[in-house]
Amino acid sequence: MVFDGDCGFCRRWIERWRHATGDRVVYVAYQDPGSFPGLVSAGIPNEQFAQAVHFIETDGRVTRGAEAVCRALSLGAGRRWPEWFYQRVPLVAPVSEACYRAVARHRPIADRLTAWLWGRHVVPPGETRTAALFLRLMGVTYAIAFVSLWVQIIGLAGAHGVLPVQEFLEAVKSQVGAVRYWYLPTLCWLNASDGALRAICAAGTLCSLLAIIGFVPVAALAGSWLCYLSLVAAGQEFLQFQWDGLLLEAGFIALLMAPWRWRLNAAANPPPPRAALWLSHWLLFRLMISSAAAKLTSGDPTWRSLTALDFHYFTQPLPPWPAWYAHHWPALFQKLSVLVMFAVEGVVPFFLWGPRRVRFAAVAAIAGLQILIIVTGNYGFFNILTLALCVPFLDDGVWTRSTDVARLASPIGARNGHWPRRVIAMMLLLMSLVPFSHAFRIGSDWLGPVQKAYLLASPLHVVNPYGLFAVMTTDRPEIVIEGSRDRREWQAYEFRYKPGDLARRPAFMAPYMPRLDWQMWFAALGDARQNRWFLFLCWRLLQGSPDVTALLAHDPFSDSPPTYLRAQVYMYEFTTSEERRTIGNWWKRTLRGPYVPELMLDEKGQLAPAPARVSANDR
């Protein structure tokens, strides 16, 4: 490759291409013909070298300009797509050459623009340290998820929990037979006792801690992924949130990225496989774009009128106390906030594929949105995981000012050697097109066998659909469960985090994820027939199950369970500023009606409707 050695812009990009092609391409300034004997014999005037780069191949073929760059990257770096686009896609060649000539005529401006867009690192500084940080952050996220579940899993899925996993597995076994191991991949097939559930949580926590310290990273991340997949199956409705799937998908990508070493050492480990790194980029892009697309294509009027945030802060599942203040911001500010949200979710992700500084600005915008969500909402580890997914878009130049040039020349061969990971990454990429197209309300039949592969792999959660709050709820129904021994005096069960007591300040609990409180929010949006687990909850409360009542903040029947149980639906909303100053309550509510009729246990100990009351007039 022959270039103008007196041009600063040329020198910047030649160094970048040299890094990409390694020693497969020799770079020579035309002002130094002695460094390449064949340069004089090529017979190309220096005036042409000053106008454009020339690529001289061993067989004597010469290309120049944009075509020369595409040929060099194709032959030297193994990147076939630039030359394929140049030769096969209409208009790409003439447009590329026109752009090249425009840049060549204005090299000083292009040089300043390059410095502004890429900063000091036009040559990629590498991602070894960045990948190591991402893997450790995945360990942190896993640890949060496992510890959060450890204190809840028995009440949710234990033998005396709301949805016992042992009974669930027996039902699956009777219906699907031997394929149950694929459609419900969980270690609980070996043992589904309470001790086994705790052991899976403990093993997952241990593996996540090993991932954090960087010890046997592949084994640690594989163990974390397997344990969490097992708990997702065991938790049934309580572990079917989008961030559970996101953790498994991101965790699998982290597994592909992890080095096969005893220790995670940024100074000694090879660079991360490019396929795995690119897959992590694609996941964050798809997550953000799907979220914006789901809102825009749902037809929800609050998103289209920019009024969604007028309702969001008090109708979200578990609002913390700052949400009360955010709810009272001016309407114009709320609309502007919706516009900013759409910009960050729907426009900014495209800049993630831009030059270095543009990419960093996009990452900062996405991270800023996640921090604002953390301040005004409780979404468990979801926002922490999203922040972790921002990290692979950074590079090692962020963490250090020194650059090891010798090390920079080595990544090409190391990256290209992971062909099994590239095959897996390509399969995941193709399958991800199925849920991605669904976010835009586009059918996936056109994908043919890819759609079938996606459905077949869905139990593993290696590819998942995303798009939160596609339809904004505009009111807040809350279920209040009450017990009684005589059907005259009713006492309410108080949950730990969901709204109940009007005077109790909404609390922060993230990154902890109270699964039962979350499910109560979903249950209130439907009815008991759509939420079979709610009837099991009522049954356990009538039994006085200590595993279930341990999930609550207050059990008014701690000495002995109630005889009767009922669930009432109230409409909750934040108090106004004046109401809060006057009475001190954060919430106000009005009764809407019963959620389920009064319940009791029959003589066999099963859940049954309480007999109709006999009034004095009927006697």
N, C-alpha and C positions, 0 to 999 in steps of 0.2 A: 504494500500500500504506500503510494508516494503522496506526500502532502507538502504544504507550504510551511516550512519550519519557522518563518518569521512572523507567522500569524498566531496571536495568543488564543483566539477562538479555536483555530485548528488544533493547536497543541492540547487544549483542554479535552477535546473530543477524541483525539487520537489516543490519549491516555485511557479514556473510558473504553474505547474499542480494543485497545491492547489488553486491558483487564479481561474483556469478554472472550477474546480469541486466544490469549496465551501466546505460546511460541509457535502456533500454527500459521500465524501471519507475521511477516517482517514489515516493520514500518520504517520508512526512509524519508527524510526531508530532501526535496529535490535540490536544495542548496548544497548537499553533501553527497554528490554522486559516487564518491569513492567508497562509501559504506555499502554500496550494492552494485556489483560489477555489471549486472544486466541492465542497469538504468540507462547507460549511454547507448547501448545497442538497441534499446527499444525505439529510439528515433523519435521521441516525443519532444516537441519544443518546450522550453521552460515556461513560455507564456501560457501554455495550456495547463501545466502543473500549477501555475499561480492562480488559475481560474477555478480548478476543481481537483479533488483527489482522484487518483488513478489506481486501479487495482490490476496488477500484472500477475497472471497466473503462470504456473510452470510450463504449461503447454503453449504459452505465447498469447493467450487471449487477454485482451485489455478492455476494461470497462471504466467508466468515469462517472462522477457525480453520484446521484442517489443510487443508481444501479450498482456502482462500485461498492457502496456501503452495504447494500443488501447481499451482494455476492460474498463479501468478506465475512459478514456475520453468518451467512449460511455455511460457508466452507470452514471457517475458523472456529465459530462458536457453536455450530450445530443447530442454529436457529433457522429452520427452514421456512417459517411462515413469512418473514419479510420479503424474501425473493419470490415466494409463491404468490403473495398478494401483488407484487410488482409486475409479475409476468402474466398472471391469470385474471385478475380482477380489472374490469374495464375502468379507464380513466386514472387508475392508481399511478401508472408510469408517468404520463404527462404531468399530472398534478404534482407528483413527487419531484420531478425534475424542475418544474417551475418554482416550487418552494425552495429547492436547493439553490437555484440561481439567485433568487431574491435574497436569501441569507448570505450567499457568497458576495453579493454586491454591497452588503451592509454588515460586514463582519464586526466592526467595532461596536455597533448597537447590539448585534447578536451576542457578542462576548459579554457585554454588561448585563443583558437579559439572562444569559446562562448563569452568571454569577448570582444574580438576584433570585432565580428560580431554584438553583441547586446548592447555593452556598459554597462552602469550602470543599464539598465532596461531590464533584462531578463524577469522579471515580467512586463507585459504590464502596463504602467502608466495610461492607460485610454485615452479617446478621448473627454471628455466633453468640455474642453476649446477649443480643436481643432475644434470640430463641431460647437461651438458657433462662432468662428472666420470665419469658412467657410460660415455660414449663413449670417453673416454681410457682407462678401465680395460679396455674391450673391446680397445682397441689394445694394451694391455699383455698381455692374455691371448693375443691373436693372436701377438704377438712371441715369447712363451714357447713357444707351440705350433710356430711356424715354425723357430725356432732349434733346438729340441729335435729336430725332424724332419730338419733340414739335415744333422746329423752322422750320421744313421742311414739316410736314405732310399736310398742307393746299395746298402748291404748288404741292405736289405729288398726293394727293388723295382728295383734297377739291372739292367743287362744280365747281370751275374754274381752277382746277389743271390739271396735265397731264393725270391722270387716275381717274376720279371722282368715288368714292366708291359708291355713290348713284346709278349711272347708272349701275355699275357692279352688285350690289345686285339685281336690278330689272331684269337684264338679267338672273342671276342665278335663281331667283324666277320663271321666266317664263319657264325655261328649266327643273328644277329638282323638283319643287313643295315643299312639306312639308319636305322632307329629307334635304332641304337646310340648316337647322339649325345644322345638324350634319356635313355635308360636308364642311360647311363654318361657323365654330363657331366664332361668333363675336358679341359684344355688339352693333355693328352698325345696326343690325336688328331692334333694338329699335329706334334708331335715327342716321342718317348718315350725319347730317349737319356739317358744319365747326365747330360750337360750340361744337357739340358732340365729334368730333375728338380731339379738344383741351381738352375737359373735360376728355377723356380717358387718354390722356397723363398726365394731371394734377393728376388724380386719381392714375395712375401708379407711378408717381413720389412720391406722398404722401405715398403710400404703401411701396415703396422702402426705403424711409427715415425711416418709422416705423421699417422696417426690419434691417436697419443699427443700430438704437438705441436699437433694441431688444424688442420692445413693441408689444404685441400680435403677436409673430412671425408666427404662423400658418396662422392667418388671413392676416397678412401683405404679406407673401409670396404667399398665394393663390390669393390675390388681384393683386399682381404684375404679376403673371403668367396669370391670366385671362385677364388683360388689355393688356399685350403684345401679347397674342394669338389673341385678337381682332384686334390689329394693324397690325399683320402679315397678316391677312385676308384682311384688308382694304387696305394695301399697295400694294397688288398684286405683280407685278414683282419687285417692289422696296424693298420688304422685303422677298425675297426668297433666301437669302444667307445662307451658311451653318452655320454661327454663330448665325443666328436668330433661326434656329432649335436647335442648341447647347444650347442656352440660355434657351429655353423652356424645353428641356430635363433635363438640369442641375437644372433648377428652380423647376421642378416637383420632382426631387430627393431631393432637399433641403426641399421641402414641406413635404416629407415623413420623413425627418430627424428631423424636427423642433419639439421641445417639446410642449405639450399642457399646456402652462403656460402663465400667463399674461406678464411676463418679461423673457427675455433670460438672465439667470444668471448662469455662469459657475460653481459657487460655490454651487448652490442649485438645478440646474436642473438634471434630471436623465441622465445617459449615452445615447448616440444616439442609435437608433435601429441598430443592426448589419446588418440587411438586407439592410437598406438604406445606411449605410456606405459602405458596400460591393458593392452596385450598383454604388456609386460614383467612387469607385476604377475601376470598370469594364468600366465605361464611359471613363475615361482618357486613360486606356489601349486600348480600342477599337478605340478611336480618333487617337492615335499615330500610332498604328499598321495599321489601315485603310489608313492613309496618306502614309505610306511607301508602303503598298501593292498596292494601286492605281497607284503609280508611276512605280513600278516594273512590274506590269501586263498589263500596258497600251501599251507596245511595243514602247514607245516613245524613239527614238534613243539618244536624248540629256541626258536622265537619265542614259541610259545604257552605254554611252560613258563618263559619268561624266562631261559633258560640259554644263549642264543645267544652271549653274550660270553664264556662259559667256553671257547669254541672260536675265536671270531673273531680274537683277537689273533695266534695262531700259524698260523691257516689262511688269513688274508688273503694276497693275492698277493705283496706285497713288504713285509713288516713291518720297521719301523725298530727300533732298540734300545729306545726307550721301551715298545714293545709287549711286550717280555719282562717288564718290571716290571708293566705293566698286567695281563698274563695272571695274575700271582700275587696280585692283589688278592682280598680275601675274596669268597666266593660271594654273600653277601647284597648286597655293594656292586655286584657284577656285575648282579644282578637289578634293583636299584634303577636302575642305569645304563640297562638296557633299557627300564624304565618311562619314564625321562626322555626317552630317544630317541623312544619312541612318542609321548610328549606333544609333543615339538618337531616331529616330522614329521607327526603326524596331527591334532593339536588346535591348536597355536599358529598354523598358517597361516590359520585362519579369523579370527584377530584381526588379520591384515594388512589386513582391510577395515574395521577399527574406527576410532574417533577417533584423532587425531594421536598422543597419547602412548601409547595402547594399541598402535597400529601400530608405533611405535618400539620398544616393549618386545618385541613379536613379532620384529621384525628383530634385536634384540639376542640373543634366544634362539637364533634360527636361525644367526646369525653365531657365537655361542659354540659351538654344536655343530660347525660347520665347523672352527673353530680346534682343538677337541679331536681331530677326525679328522685334521687336519694333523699334530698332535703325535704321534699313535699310528699313522699310516698313510702310505703313499706312493701318492697318486692323481693324480699329475701336476698339471695345471692345473685339475682338476675343482673343487676346493674354492675356489680363487681365483676361478673363474668364478661359482660360487654366491655368493660374497661380493659380487662385482660386481653380481649380479642383486638383491642386497638394497638397493643404493643407490637405485634409482628409487622405493622406498617412502619415502625421506626427502624433505625439501623444502629450499628455500633458507634457511629460518629456522634450519637447523642450522649453516649456514656463516657467517651474519652476523647481527648484532643490529639492524642498521638495515633498515628496510623502505621501499622507494620506493613510496608510495601511488599516485602517478600511473602507475607501471608496472603495478601490480596490476590496474588497471581495464582494461587492454588485452588480456589474453589471450583473451577470449571469441571475438572475431572472427578473431584469428590462428589459434586452434586449429581453429575450425570451417571454415577455408578449405581444409583438406587432404583433400578428398573422395576422391581416388584412394587415399590411404593408409588412409582409413576403410574403403573397399571391400576392399582387400587384407587389412586387419586382421580384418574380419568373415569373410572366406574362411578365414584361418588359424585363427580362433577355432572355426569350425564343424568344420574338419578335425581340430582337436586333440581333439574329443570322441571320435574313433575310438580313438586310443591311450589316452586317459584312461579310457574305458569298459573297455578290455582290462585295465587295471591292477586293476579290481575284478572281473575274470573275468566281465564282462558282454559279450555279443555286440554287434556294431555293425551288424547287418543292419537294425535299425530306423532307421538314419540314411540308408539308401537311397543316393541319388546322392552324398551327402557322403562315404560310404565309398569310392566309386569315385574321387572327386576326390582323396582322401587317398592311395590307392594310385597314382594317376597322378602325383602330386607327390612321392612318396616318394624318387625319385632325387635331388631337390634338398635333402632333409633340412631343409626349412623347418618341419616338424612331426615330432616323434619320440616314441617310447614311452620311459618311464623307470621305474625301480624296481630299485635295486641290492640284491644279497644277499637275493633273495626266498626262497631256500633256503640255509641256512647249512651249509657243509661242516664235518664234525666230525672229520676227520683230514686230514693233509697229505701226499699223495703227491708226490714230487719225482723228476723224470727226471734221471739222471746219464748224460751221454754220454761214452763212453770209446773211445779209439782204440788200435790195436796194429799192429805190423808182423809179429809172429810168432804171434799168438793165445795167447801165454803171459803176456806182460807187458802189462798194460792201464794206460793213463794217462788221467785224467779231464780234460775241458775244463772250465775254471772260468768261469762267467758273472760279469758285473760286479756284479749286484745280487741275483739270486735265491739262496736258500740252497744252499750246496754244501759248502765247507769248514766243518766243525763249529766250529772255533775262531774263524772270522771274525765280527766284530761286525756285526749287521744295520745297514745304513747308511740315511741319509737321502739321497734323490736328487730328491724333489719340489722345484720344479715340473717338473723334467726327467722325461720319460716314456720309459723304456727298453722299447720295443715288443717286442723279442724275448724279454726276460725275462718280460714279462707273458704273452705267448702260451705260454710254457713252463708257466706255472701252469695255464692252461686245458687244454693238451694232457695234462697229468698227470691231469686229472679224467676223461679218456676214453681212447681208444686210438688207435693210428696210423691206423686206417682212417677215423676221424672227423677227423683232422688231417693232410690231404694235404701241407700245407706242411712238416710235420716231416720227411717223407721227402726233400723238396727240401733241407731244411737238412742232413740227413745226406749227401746227394749233394754239396752244395757243400763240406762239410768233407772228404770223401774226395778232392775235387778240389783242396783247399787254396786255395779262393777267398779272396784277401786282403780283399775287400770284406766278406765274411761274418765271417771270423775277427777283423776289426777291431771287431766288435760284442761280442767276448768279452773277459774280463779276462785270460785266460791260454790260449795255444795251445801245448800240449806238443809239437806237431809243426811248429814254425815253420820248420824247415829244409826239410822235405819232408813231404807229407801222409801219413797212415797208410795201411796196406793194408786194414785191417779196422776196422769201427766197430760198436759195440753201444750200446744204451741200456738201463739198468737203472732200475727203480723202487724207491725207498727211501721208507719212511714216516718223516717228520721230525716232531719235536715239540721244544718248548722244554725245556731242562734245568731241573731243580728248583733252588732256591736252594742246597741242599747240594751238588748235583752241580757247579754252577757254581763254588762256592767250592773244591771239591776238585780238579777237572780243568781249570777255566777255560773250558770250552766253552759256547757259547750254544745249541747244538743237540745232539740225539742222534737216531740213526736206526737202523732195522732194514731189512734187504733184503726186499722183497716178491717180486721176480721180474723177468724181462725185459719191456721195453716193446716192443722189436722184436728179431727175431733178428739174429745177426751179419750184417753187410752188407759188400759190396765192390763194386768196379767191374768190369764184364765187359770183354771185349775191345773192345767198341764204346764204352766209357766210360760205360755206363749203370749205374744202381743195380741190384744183384742180391743175392740171399741168398748168403752164403758157403757153400761145400760142407760137408757134414757132416764132423765130425772122425772120424778113424779111430783107435780106441783100440788099445792094445797087445794086447788080447785078441782083437781082430778080425783081426790080421795072421796 
